Every structure is written in C-alpha cells, then in structure tokens.
Amino acid sequence: MNEPELCPACGARNDCTLADPRRAGQACWCYSVDIDPAIIEALAPELRNQACLCPVSYTHLTLPTTPYV
C-alpha cells in the first residue's frame, strides 16, 4: 500500500489535503499536531514519508496506554 490518500498505519482514508486536489491550498490536519518521529520510524520503511497518518491512527499511536490492573 503506497497510496497518498490512505493512512500507512491502518489503510483508512487519511483526510490529507495534499493528497486531494479538490482541497489544494488548505492546510492538512497534521500541520496542527506534533507527530513523534518514533511513530514514523515504527512504520515499514517503504511506507514512511509517503502519506499522512489518519487522525484516528495518530490519536491511537500517540496516547499512552495504561495497563489494566
């Protein structure tokens, strides 16, 4: 999977404005967040820097997980 409109983490549509010519000139949602480089490094090498994460994957991969006790 190497499509710019799909999230490299989950395969869902990523809402990237840069991948949608109809929304050219609008800032992508990811411009307003800080993405930890470790998240990108965790992707397969061929998927890195090819497409935006989707907001759901970003949230899921960024939030700390709390172990159940």
C-alpha positions in Angstrom: 0.0 0.0 0.0 1.6 3.2 -1.1 -1.3 5.5 -1.9 -1.1 9.1 -0.7 -4.8 9.3 0.4 -4.5 6.2 2.7 -3.0 6.0 6.2 0.2 4.0 6.2 -0.7 2.6 9.7 -4.2 1.4 9.2 -5.2 1.8 5.5 -8.1 4.1 6.1 -8.6 7.4 4.3 -6.2 9.9 6.0 -8.0 13.2 5.2 -4.8 14.6 3.8 -5.5 17.9 1.9 -2.2 17.5 0.0 -3.5 14.2 -1.5 -6.8 15.7 -2.6 -6.6 18.1 -5.5 -10.1 19.5 -4.6 -8.7 20.7 -1.3 -5.4 22.1 -2.7 -4.3 25.2 -0.8 -5.8 24.1 2.5 -3.5 23.1 5.4 -3.5 19.4 6.3 -4.9 18.4 9.7 -1.4 17.1 10.6 0.1 20.6 10.4 -1.5 21.4 13.8 -0.1 18.5 15.7 3.4 17.2 16.7 4.0 13.7 15.4 6.6 11.8 17.4 9.4 10.6 15.0 9.3 7.2 16.7 5.8 6.7 15.2 7.1 7.2 11.7 10.1 5.0 12.4 7.7 2.2 13.5 6.2 2.1 10.1 7.6 -0.2 7.4 10.4 1.6 5.6 8.6 1.6 2.3 5.6 3.4 3.9 7.5 6.2 5.6 7.1 9.7 4.2 4.7 8.6 1.5 1.3 9.6 3.1 -0.2 11.2 6.2 -1.4 9.2 9.2 -5.1 9.4 9.6 -6.4 11.3 12.7 -7.5 8.0 14.4 -4.1 6.3 14.0 -2.4 9.5 15.1 -4.5 9.6 18.3 -4.2 5.9 18.9 -0.4 5.8 18.4 0.2 9.0 20.4 -1.9 8.4 23.5 0.0 6.5 26.3 -1.5 3.1 27.0 -2.4 2.3 30.6 -2.0 -1.3 31.7 -5.1 -2.9 33.3 -4.6 -3.8 36.9 
